[in-house]
Structures are given as structure tokens and as C-alpha cells.
Amino acid sequence: MVKDVVKEGLEAVDARLRDVVASDVEILHEASGHIIASGGKRVRPQLVFLAYLAAGGEKLDPVVSLAAAVELVHTATLVHDDINDHSLTRRGAITVHARWGRTFALLTGDYLFAKVYEMMAPYGAAYNKILADATVELVEGETLQAAAAKSGQMDRETYKRIIALKTASLFVAATRSGAMLAGADEETVEALGEYAYNLGLTFQIVDDILDIVGDPEKMGKPVGADVAQGMGAVAFQNGIRRSNSNDGQEERDPYQQMMVQLRESGAVDVARAEAQEVAGRARAALRRLPASPARNELEGLIDLVLERDK
């Protein structure tokens, strides 16, 4: 079954990640191992494997290092993001910067990015360019988000541009490179890329919704970080009438007041509708592929992303 094959592939990815981040420098070894051991959804390596299988690939051995490299890019950004967001927990564990300090967290993130080169070297220029382009876009998206937070200017169009760069780009790189390694034709590569782009947008919209209404215990991290940067459902508030009254209650903390307003304003419902619409575009792209168990699993990922609570 495809699920069993992908499960074995993900186990191989975890083993590859543990191996590649090993270092004779104790702090790098411990800090890198810490963030790798914290787990995660591993959505991006799943996309590499499923795109490879949907495009006609068979044994996953040729794509394990590629899938691990894609996941390591994501992991490196989390180390740096937690510094920017001042987050103390990630995936239910203490963040790297909270345990080892800001300087060593920055260096750990840099180390993980550098290790991506090592894993990608055997794949050649075309695959390296796909991942390099995605990484550039990811950094551009994070920078635009920080700039928008600083200026206080966030609207839907800015938000969509940010999440396309910072999230969807790596999803697209995962599917395109996986399909290419299977020898897929351009039409198949493009269909999988379009699917991944819209899945990435859906993933981030849902993630930002959970930042407002999610359970921190389930999510393994605090909520509200994106709200503080004017992200997520904040971007969907435009045009929605909100009351500033606290109905005679004692004055709330300004941050808590913002969270209440977001929940009551209808912005979350608008964001959910947007997620459903974008997910529909991902489903439409998949229909351009031949029916297969791998395609079914790719479609199942859409449902998992829409329904997740952590």
C-alpha cells in the first residue's frame, strides 16, 4: 500500500536527518538533534514521495535525501522564526533559542541550511535550482511579513503574497522535484506544482486560523504569534464591521481584546471560506493526473490540512 511505502520513506527521512546534522561541535550537534527529534507533520517530504509515486516512480530510495533536504529547509526556518517570534515552545518542546540562546540558535539555523547543500549535491543543478529558488522565495516572504508587521500595513493581497512565498513555494519545490525524479512529463510536473501551490496556501490559511482559535496544548506552541504581526485572520478583517464595546465589562488587556474581536468579527469564517476555495483549486489540479493510489493520497492530504486542529 502507498501509505506503508510512504511511512517507510518518512522513517528513512528521519534517519537521514539525524545522520546529516551530526557534528563534532557539541552545541550544534545537540541543538540540531533537538529540533529534529521534536518531530513535526513531515508534510513536505510526504509531498516529495507522493508526487514521485503519482508520476510513476517506484522505490523511494532515490528521493529520500531530496525529501530530507526539503524538510531540513523548513526546519531551519523554524529555528529562526522562533527567535523572531520570541516563541518558547515548538512542537511541544522548548525552542532552540530558549534553551541555548539567540546566538547559538542563529548558528544552528545557519548550520541546518548549510547541510541542505550537502544532501542536494548528488542531484545536480536542476534540482538544486528548484530548492534554491524556493528558499529565496521563503526568505522574501518572511521579510515581507516582518516589514508589514513593522509598518502596520496588512491587507488580503499582501497576506496572499506573503503566504505564497513563505509557505507555498516549498510545497511546490517538493512536488516538482519529486515528479521530475520519476521522469514525469512537463504537464504532470505542472499539475503537481499547481496542486502543491494551492495546498500550501490552504495549509498556511488554516495554520493562521488555528493561531486564533487553536488549542495551544494540541498545537505544541503558543497561539497569537501571527496576530501580533498582523497576519492570519487579521488580513481578512477588512470590510467586516466590529464593535469596540466591551459590554460594560472591565477593560481587557489590549492583546486579549484583539483576540476576542477576531473571533467575534467573522474574520475567521471568511478565512475558512477562503481555505475551502483554494483547496478546491488543489483538487482540480489533481484531476489532471491519471487515477492512482498516490493521487488518492495527495487528495487525502487536502482533507487532512483542512481538518487539522494542530
Phi, psi and omega in degrees: 000148181300320181301319181292320179297315180293321178301315177296321178297319180293325175296321177294324177298313180300318179295320180294319179297315179299321182291316188287334182271359178300138182215149174285345176275113192303314183296317178298318180298313183290314183293318179295315178298326180297311182289326177294317183291342181289351174083227184127175184284337181056037180295319186294314175295328174300319180296320177302309183296313184290324176295318178300314181290320180295334180269007175106001177292159182240264180293141187275353183311317183293343185249002183298312181294324176297313179298321178294322180296318178298316179294326182290326173302311180300315182297319178299320180293328179296320179300315180288321180299319182296330175293311182298322184272356183059033181283140181259342178228150177211126181056034178079002181240161178297142180287161182298315183291330178290330182269318186251350180098160186300314183300312182288333176292317176302315181293325178295316177299318177298319180298317180295318177299318181296325180293337176300320178303318182299316182286330183275343185309316183292345187275342176093176191298317185299316181287322177298322180293320179301313182287324178296316179299318180295321180293320176300313181297321179300313179295321177299319179296316178297322180292317177299322178296314179297320180294319179294322178296318182294321182276344183076014182254105178219121174230180185298317183294319177296316179301313181296322178296319181297311185288332174297320182282311191278340182239305186297329184301318181285328174299315180296315179301321180298311184286319181297315182291321177298315179295320180297322179294337176275358180081026183292152175283169186297324180298318179293317179300316181294319180297317179292325176295318179294318176303310184294323179301312182286328174295320178298317177298315179300314181303314184287323177298314179296320178301319181287330173296316180296335177295340179262315190244000185285164177265115182303328180297315180289323186283338179074017179202159180291153176265165174093356182296319181286328176301319181298336180260009179074020183264186173064226185296340176306321183291342181263006181281338185307128177085357179261125183285132180232149176265137176265003181283146174252020174055038175079000179284166176300149182299130181275161169302137184304321179294314179296325177297318178298318180297317179296316180299320179296318181292326185268347188281343186094356181297323180295319179296321178296318179295320178298318178297320177297318179298318179297319181295315180293321177300324177298324178291327176294318179296319181298320179296322180295330182294346177280354178262152175298147178299139179193160176302324180294320177297321177299320179293322177297320178292322178299328178298326178299314180296319179298319179294317182292326188262357186294152178237015178204000000 
